[in-house]
């Protein structure tokens, strides 16, 4: 069950951003929205999301090795 980095980013964004009541507002409503937007735009956010998902899987009993984390980090750095 492998998700692309953009899928993970979209998932985090949709879970955490919520829906806005204003029709077509591109301006963040609160300071918290500004912070969230900065985090989601950060170049390392996809890596953070990927590692977070792997940690979640590990705590739920899936066997993850430290080598698999290293491979994911190396692949991210290469891309």
N, CA, C and O atoms as CSV, one atom per row, in Angstrom:
chain,resi,resn,atom,element,x,y,z
A,1,UNK,N,N,0.843,-1.179,0.000
A,1,UNK,CA,C,0.000,0.000,0.000
A,1,UNK,C,C,0.888,1.241,0.000
A,1,UNK,O,O,1.211,1.799,1.049
A,2,UNK,N,N,1.267,1.649,-1.189
A,2,UNK,CA,C,2.184,2.763,-1.314
A,2,UNK,C,C,1.460,3.949,-1.908
A,2,UNK,O,O,0.805,3.835,-2.943
A,3,UNK,N,N,1.580,5.089,-1.250
A,3,UNK,CA,C,0.945,6.301,-1.743
A,3,UNK,C,C,2.023,7.226,-2.266
A,3,UNK,O,O,3.140,7.244,-1.750
A,4,UNK,N,N,1.692,7.985,-3.279
A,4,UNK,CA,C,2.644,8.964,-3.772
A,4,UNK,C,C,2.707,10.124,-2.782
A,4,UNK,O,O,1.804,10.333,-1.972
A,5,UNK,N,N,3.800,10.866,-2.878
A,5,UNK,CA,C,3.988,11.979,-1.959
A,5,UNK,C,C,2.900,13.029,-2.123
A,5,UNK,O,O,2.464,13.629,-1.140
A,6,UNK,N,N,2.460,13.257,-3.348
A,6,UNK,CA,C,1.418,14.260,-3.553
A,6,UNK,C,C,0.099,13.792,-2.960
A,6,UNK,O,O,-0.673,14.609,-2.457
A,7,UNK,N,N,-0.179,12.469,-3.008
A,7,UNK,CA,C,-1.396,11.947,-2.386
A,7,UNK,C,C,-1.368,12.180,-0.883
A,7,UNK,O,O,-2.373,12.560,-0.283
A,8,UNK,N,N,-0.198,11.946,-0.278
A,8,UNK,CA,C,-0.082,12.154,1.163
A,8,UNK,C,C,-0.276,13.625,1.517
A,8,UNK,O,O,-0.953,13.962,2.489
A,9,UNK,N,N,0.332,14.492,0.711
A,9,UNK,CA,C,0.196,15.923,0.972
A,9,UNK,C,C,-1.253,16.355,0.860
A,9,UNK,O,O,-1.738,17.134,1.680
A,10,UNK,N,N,-1.955,15.847,-0.163
A,10,UNK,CA,C,-3.362,16.188,-0.334
A,10,UNK,C,C,-4.180,15.669,0.841
A,10,UNK,O,O,-5.099,16.338,1.313
A,11,UNK,N,N,-3.837,14.473,1.309
A,11,UNK,CA,C,-4.550,13.895,2.441
A,11,UNK,C,C,-4.364,14.728,3.694
A,11,UNK,O,O,-5.334,15.017,4.395
A,12,UNK,N,N,-3.138,15.118,3.985
A,12,UNK,CA,C,-2.892,15.954,5.152
A,12,UNK,C,C,-3.590,17.303,5.000
A,12,UNK,O,O,-4.190,17.809,5.949
A,13,UNK,N,N,-3.509,17.870,3.823
A,13,UNK,CA,C,-4.112,19.178,3.599
A,13,UNK,C,C,-5.623,19.110,3.756
A,13,UNK,O,O,-6.218,19.990,4.378
A,14,UNK,N,N,-6.250,18.084,3.204
A,14,UNK,CA,C,-7.710,18.012,3.282
A,14,UNK,C,C,-8.181,17.679,4.683
A,14,UNK,O,O,-9.247,18.131,5.101
A,15,UNK,N,N,-7.398,16.891,5.419
A,15,UNK,CA,C,-7.777,16.556,6.789
A,15,UNK,C,C,-7.625,17.750,7.718
A,15,UNK,O,O,-8.436,17.953,8.622
A,16,UNK,N,N,-6.590,18.532,7.493
A,16,UNK,CA,C,-6.244,19.568,8.453
A,16,UNK,C,C,-6.747,20.956,8.104
A,16,UNK,O,O,-6.873,21.799,8.993
A,17,UNK,N,N,-7.037,21.220,6.837
A,17,UNK,CA,C,-7.405,22.576,6.449
A,17,UNK,C,C,-8.887,22.859,6.668
A,17,UNK,O,O,-9.253,23.999,6.955
A,18,UNK,N,N,-9.726,21.875,6.542
A,18,UNK,CA,C,-11.158,22.116,6.716
A,18,UNK,C,C,-11.722,22.863,5.535
A,18,UNK,O,O,-10.989,23.219,4.613
A,19,UNK,N,N,-13.004,23.101,5.554
A,19,UNK,CA,C,-13.613,23.830,4.448
A,19,UNK,C,C,-13.869,25.268,4.863
A,19,UNK,O,O,-14.179,25.556,6.019
A,20,UNK,N,N,-13.735,26.135,3.921
A,20,UNK,CA,C,-13.925,27.555,4.181
A,20,UNK,C,C,-15.334,27.951,3.776
A,20,UNK,O,O,-15.871,27.434,2.796
A,21,UNK,N,N,-15.936,28.871,4.530
A,21,UNK,CA,C,-17.293,29.302,4.203
A,21,UNK,C,C,-17.299,30.386,3.127
A,21,UNK,O,O,-18.339,30.639,2.520
A,22,UNK,N,N,-16.157,31.031,2.881
A,22,UNK,CA,C,-16.113,32.057,1.854
A,22,UNK,C,C,-15.997,31.415,0.480
A,22,UNK,O,O,-15.329,30.390,0.340
A,23,UNK,N,N,-16.629,31.988,-0.536
A,23,UNK,CA,C,-16.715,31.363,-1.851
A,23,UNK,C,C,-15.366,31.119,-2.533
A,23,UNK,O,O,-15.012,29.964,-2.766
A,24,UNK,N,N,-14.615,32.147,-2.856
A,24,UNK,CA,C,-13.387,31.988,-3.615
A,24,UNK,C,C,-12.268,32.790,-2.962
A,24,UNK,O,O,-11.596,33.574,-3.631
A,25,UNK,N,N,-12.070,32.607,-1.712
A,25,UNK,CA,C,-11.049,33.353,-0.998
A,25,UNK,C,C,-9.714,32.630,-1.110
A,25,UNK,O,O,-9.592,31.472,-0.711
A,26,UNK,N,N,-8.705,33.324,-1.660
A,26,UNK,CA,C,-7.372,32.739,-1.726
A,26,UNK,C,C,-6.527,33.190,-0.541
A,26,UNK,O,O,-5.439,32.655,-0.327
A,27,UNK,N,N,-6.990,34.135,0.212
A,27,UNK,CA,C,-6.280,34.623,1.387
A,27,UNK,C,C,-6.592,33.741,2.589
A,27,UNK,O,O,-7.754,33.414,2.828
A,28,UNK,N,N,-5.561,33.349,3.355
A,28,UNK,CA,C,-5.812,32.582,4.574
A,28,UNK,C,C,-6.638,33.396,5.565
A,28,UNK,O,O,-6.489,34.614,5.669
A,29,UNK,N,N,-7.505,32.703,6.286
A,29,UNK,CA,C,-8.407,33.378,7.211
A,29,UNK,C,C,-7.729,33.730,8.531
A,29,UNK,O,O,-7.982,34.800,9.086
A,30,UNK,N,N,-6.892,32.868,9.031
A,30,UNK,CA,C,-6.291,33.077,10.352
A,30,UNK,C,C,-4.783,32.886,10.272
A,30,UNK,O,O,-4.243,32.434,9.263
A,31,UNK,N,N,-4.129,33.241,11.353
A,31,UNK,CA,C,-2.687,33.032,11.433
A,31,UNK,C,C,-2.364,31.539,11.363
A,31,UNK,O,O,-1.340,31.151,10.801
A,32,UNK,N,N,-3.232,30.704,11.929
A,32,UNK,CA,C,-3.028,29.257,11.879
A,32,UNK,C,C,-3.038,28.769,10.430
A,32,UNK,O,O,-2.240,27.904,10.067
A,33,UNK,N,N,-3.925,29.310,9.603
A,33,UNK,CA,C,-3.971,28.934,8.190
A,33,UNK,C,C,-2.681,29.329,7.471
A,33,UNK,O,O,-2.205,28.607,6.593
A,34,UNK,N,N,-2.127,30.465,7.844
A,34,UNK,CA,C,-0.859,30.914,7.255
A,34,UNK,C,C,0.238,29.920,7.605
A,34,UNK,O,O,1.025,29.531,6.742
A,35,UNK,N,N,0.295,29.508,8.869
A,35,UNK,CA,C,1.298,28.539,9.303
A,35,UNK,C,C,1.134,27.215,8.570
A,35,UNK,O,O,2.114,26.626,8.115
A,36,UNK,N,N,-0.101,26.750,8.458
A,36,UNK,CA,C,-0.363,25.487,7.767
A,36,UNK,C,C,0.072,25.563,6.308
A,36,UNK,O,O,0.694,24.636,5.790
A,37,UNK,N,N,-0.253,26.659,5.657
A,37,UNK,CA,C,0.112,26.820,4.254
A,37,UNK,C,C,1.633,26.800,4.077
A,37,UNK,O,O,2.146,26.216,3.122
A,38,UNK,N,N,2.339,27.435,4.993
A,38,UNK,CA,C,3.809,27.434,4.931
A,38,UNK,C,C,4.365,26.028,5.105
A,38,UNK,O,O,5.314,25.645,4.421
A,39,UNK,N,N,3.786,25.271,6.003
A,39,UNK,CA,C,4.239,23.901,6.232
A,39,UNK,C,C,3.991,23.052,4.999
A,39,UNK,O,O,4.881,22.322,4.562
A,40,UNK,N,N,2.788,23.135,4.427
A,40,UNK,CA,C,2.454,22.309,3.268
A,40,UNK,C,C,3.289,22.663,2.048
A,40,UNK,O,O,3.529,21.801,1.202
A,41,UNK,N,N,3.743,23.917,1.935
A,41,UNK,CA,C,4.566,24.332,0.797
A,41,UNK,C,C,6.047,24.027,0.993
A,41,UNK,O,O,6.820,24.110,0.039
A,42,UNK,N,N,6.454,23.678,2.204
A,42,UNK,CA,C,7.867,23.428,2.473
A,42,UNK,C,C,8.371,22.267,1.622
A,42,UNK,O,O,7.673,21.264,1.472
A,43,UNK,N,N,9.566,22.389,1.066
A,43,UNK,CA,C,10.071,21.346,0.171
A,43,UNK,C,C,10.252,19.975,0.844
A,43,UNK,O,O,10.248,18.954,0.156
A,44,UNK,N,N,10.406,19.937,2.148
A,44,UNK,CA,C,10.586,18.657,2.840
A,44,UNK,C,C,9.284,18.078,3.382
A,44,UNK,O,O,9.293,17.006,3.987
A,45,UNK,N,N,8.166,18.768,3.174
A,45,UNK,CA,C,6.895,18.259,3.691
A,45,UNK,C,C,6.537,16.884,3.141
A,45,UNK,O,O,6.079,16.038,3.909
A,46,UNK,N,N,6.725,16.616,1.833
A,46,UNK,CA,C,6.401,15.270,1.341
A,46,UNK,C,C,7.204,14.169,2.040
A,46,UNK,O,O,6.685,13.084,2.302
A,47,UNK,N,N,8.473,14.456,2.339
A,47,UNK,CA,C,9.290,13.479,3.058
A,47,UNK,C,C,8.769,13.280,4.471
A,47,UNK,O,O,8.687,12.150,4.951
A,48,UNK,N,N,8.423,14.355,5.129
A,48,UNK,CA,C,7.857,14.263,6.477
A,48,UNK,C,C,6.582,13.424,6.468
A,48,UNK,O,O,6.390,12.575,7.338
A,49,UNK,N,N,5.722,13.654,5.502
A,49,UNK,CA,C,4.467,12.906,5.409
A,49,UNK,C,C,4.735,11.426,5.170
A,49,UNK,O,O,4.076,10.574,5.765
A,50,UNK,N,N,5.697,11.113,4.303
A,50,UNK,CA,C,6.032,9.726,4.022
A,50,UNK,C,C,6.574,9.026,5.268
A,50,UNK,O,O,6.158,7.913,5.589
A,51,UNK,N,N,7.496,9.675,5.964
A,51,UNK,CA,C,8.067,9.076,7.169
A,51,UNK,C,C,7.030,8.949,8.275
A,51,UNK,O,O,7.045,7.979,9.033
A,52,UNK,N,N,6.141,9.911,8.370
A,52,UNK,CA,C,5.062,9.832,9.359
A,52,UNK,C,C,4.187,8.610,9.094
A,52,UNK,O,O,3.846,7.871,10.018
A,53,UNK,N,N,3.826,8.402,7.826
A,53,UNK,CA,C,2.997,7.245,7.464
A,53,UNK,C,C,3.705,5.939,7.797
A,53,UNK,O,O,3.081,5.005,8.300
A,54,UNK,N,N,5.007,5.870,7.519
A,54,UNK,CA,C,5.759,4.652,7.826
A,54,UNK,C,C,5.818,4.422,9.335
A,54,UNK,O,O,5.732,3.280,9.788
A,55,UNK,N,N,5.963,5.479,10.109
A,55,UNK,CA,C,5.970,5.340,11.569
A,55,UNK,C,C,4.615,4.852,12.062
A,55,UNK,O,O,4.541,3.999,12.946
A,56,UNK,N,N,3.548,5.392,11.491
A,56,UNK,CA,C,2.197,4.945,11.864
A,56,UNK,C,C,2.021,3.465,11.564
A,56,UNK,O,O,1.465,2.728,12.378
A,57,UNK,N,N,2.489,3.027,10.406
A,57,UNK,CA,C,2.384,1.620,10.037
A,57,UNK,C,C,3.197,0.744,10.987
A,57,UNK,O,O,2.773,-0.354,11.347
A,58,UNK,N,N,4.364,1.236,11.389
A,58,UNK,CA,C,5.209,0.475,12.305
A,58,UNK,C,C,4.551,0.296,13.665
A,58,UNK,O,O,4.653,-0.770,14.271
A,59,UNK,N,N,3.887,1.323,14.139
A,59,UNK,CA,C,3.250,1.220,15.453
A,59,UNK,C,C,2.017,0.339,15.415
A,59,UNK,O,O,1.544,-0.113,16.457
A,60,UNK,N,N,1.491,0.092,14.225
A,60,UNK,CA,C,0.316,-0.765,14.091
A,60,UNK,C,C,0.708,-2.207,13.776
A,60,UNK,O,O,-0.151,-3.018,13.432
A,61,UNK,N,N,1.984,-2.529,13.887
A,61,UNK,CA,C,2.409,-3.907,13.739
A,61,UNK,C,C,3.065,-4.262,12.428
A,61,UNK,O,O,3.605,-5.360,12.297
A,62,UNK,N,N,3.038,-3.377,11.456
A,62,UNK,CA,C,3.699,-3.642,10.183
A,62,UNK,C,C,5.203,-3.645,10.417
A,62,UNK,O,O,5.725,-2.818,11.165
A,63,UNK,N,N,5.889,-4.569,9.781
A,63,UNK,CA,C,7.333,-4.658,9.994
A,63,UNK,C,C,8.059,-3.671,9.094
A,63,UNK,O,O,8.083,-3.829,7.874
A,64,UNK,N,N,8.636,-2.678,9.694
A,64,UNK,CA,C,9.435,-1.676,8.998
A,64,UNK,C,C,10.848,-1.759,9.558
A,64,UNK,O,O,11.037,-1.856,10.770
A,65,UNK,N,N,11.821,-1.721,8.688
A,65,UNK,CA,C,13.205,-1.723,9.148
A,65,UNK,C,C,13.785,-0.330,8.971
A,65,UNK,O,O,13.278,0.481,8.197
A,66,UNK,N,N,14.846,-0.075,9.697
A,66,UNK,CA,C,15.494,1.231,9.546
A,66,UNK,C,C,16.055,1.379,8.138
A,66,UNK,O,O,16.188,2.496,7.637
A,67,UNK,N,N,16.383,0.265,7.501
A,67,UNK,CA,C,16.888,0.319,6.132
A,67,UNK,C,C,15.819,0.842,5.174
A,67,UNK,O,O,16.137,1.564,4.229
A,68,UNK,N,N,14.561,0.486,5.408
A,68,UNK,CA,C,13.504,0.976,4.513
A,68,UNK,C,C,13.337,2.492,4.646
A,68,UNK,O,O,13.017,3.168,3.669
A,69,UNK,N,N,13.554,3.027,5.856
A,69,UNK,CA,C,13.518,4.476,6.039
A,69,UNK,C,C,14.674,5.116,5.280
A,69,UNK,O,O,14.504,6.144,4.624
A,70,UNK,N,N,15.855,4.495,5.375
A,70,UNK,CA,C,17.028,5.022,4.678
A,70,UNK,C,C,16.807,5.054,3.169
A,70,UNK,O,O,17.180,6.018,2.501
A,71,UNK,N,N,16.201,3.997,2.637
A,71,UNK,CA,C,15.930,3.934,1.203
A,71,UNK,C,C,14.970,5.053,0.795
A,71,UNK,O,O,15.180,5.711,-0.224
A,72,UNK,N,N,13.933,5.265,1.578
A,72,UNK,CA,C,12.962,6.331,1.273
A,72,UNK,C,C,13.630,7.700,1.299
A,72,UNK,O,O,13.367,8.541,0.439
A,73,UNK,N,N,14.480,7.917,2.267
A,73,UNK,CA,C,15.187,9.217,2.353
A,73,UNK,C,C,16.123,9.390,1.163
A,73,UNK,O,O,16.185,10.468,0.572
A,74,UNK,N,N,16.848,8.340,0.812
A,74,UNK,CA,C,17.753,8.416,-0.338
A,74,UNK,C,C,16.971,8.699,-1.626
A,74,UNK,O,O,17.388,9.524,-2.439
A,75,UNK,N,N,15.854,8.023,-1.805
A,75,UNK,CA,C,15.031,8.259,-3.007
A,75,UNK,C,C,14.505,9.680,-3.046
A,75,UNK,O,O,14.442,10.284,-4.116
A,76,UNK,N,N,14.130,10.221,-1.905
A,76,UNK,CA,C,13.626,11.596,-1.857
A,76,UNK,C,C,14.743,12.574,-2.232
A,76,UNK,O,O,14.521,13.520,-2.987
A,77,UNK,N,N,15.929,12.340,-1.704
A,77,UNK,CA,C,17.056,13.243,-1.978
A,77,UNK,C,C,17.404,13.215,-3.463
A,77,UNK,O,O,17.751,14.244,-4.042
A,78,UNK,N,N,17.311,12.042,-4.075
A,78,UNK,CA,C,17.621,11.918,-5.497
A,78,UNK,C,C,16.616,12.610,-6.388
A,78,UNK,O,O,16.962,13.086,-7.469
A,79,UNK,N,N,15.377,12.670,-5.942
A,79,UNK,CA,C,14.335,13.258,-6.812
A,79,UNK,C,C,14.201,14.740,-6.667
A,79,UNK,O,O,13.369,15.353,-7.336
